[in-house]
Amino acid sequence: MKNYAERLMKVKRLKGSVVALEVKRRNLKELMILAETDLERARKELAIAEKGFVKRELDDELGCGIP
């Protein structure tokens, strides 16, 4: 009988672990979806910001007649 009770407790503990991990996985999936959405939005904003933007170096001429 003792062996049965020990196995029953082990099964209950393992079931609890599985349920907790499934919840954690579902939450992480939701976070991943949100992160991917944020990343796509940021990429689109970057593409818009870079359109027509000309990067300048400190050694470039300023265009005001001073080399």
C-alpha positions in Angstrom: 0.0 0.0 0.0 2.9 2.4 0.8 4.3 1.9 -2.7 0.9 2.8 -4.2 0.6 6.0 -2.2 4.1 7.0 -3.1 3.4 6.4 -6.8 0.1 8.3 -6.6 1.9 11.3 -5.1 4.6 11.2 -7.7 1.9 11.1 -10.5 0.0 14.0 -9.0 3.3 16.0 -8.7 4.3 15.3 -12.3 0.8 16.2 -13.5 1.1 19.5 -11.7 4.5 20.1 -13.3 3.1 19.3 -16.8 0.2 21.7 -16.3 2.5 24.5 -15.0 4.8 24.0 -18.0 1.9 24.1 -20.4 0.8 27.4 -18.9 4.3 28.8 -19.1 4.7 27.7 -22.7 1.4 29.3 -23.7 2.5 32.6 -22.0 5.8 32.5 -23.7 4.1 31.9 -27.1 1.9 35.0 -26.5 5.0 37.0 -25.6 6.8 35.8 -28.7 3.8 36.9 -30.9 3.8 40.3 -29.3 7.6 40.6 -29.7 7.4 39.7 -33.4 4.6 42.2 -33.9 6.7 44.9 -32.2 9.7 44.0 -34.3 7.8 44.2 -37.6 6.4 47.6 -36.5 9.9 48.8 -35.7 11.3 47.6 -39.0 8.5 49.5 -40.9 9.2 52.7 -38.9 12.9 52.3 -39.6 12.3 51.9 -43.3 10.2 55.1 -43.3 12.7 57.0 -41.3 15.6 55.9 -43.6 13.7 56.9 -46.7 15.4 60.1 -48.0 17.8 60.2 -45.2 21.4 60.8 -46.1 24.0 59.7 -43.6 26.8 62.3 -43.1 30.3 61.8 -41.8 32.2 64.3 -39.8 34.7 64.7 -42.7 32.0 65.5 -45.3 31.6 68.9 -46.8 28.8 70.9 -45.3 27.8 72.5 -48.6 28.3 76.1 -47.3 31.6 76.7 -49.2 33.9 75.6 -46.4 35.8 72.4 -47.3 
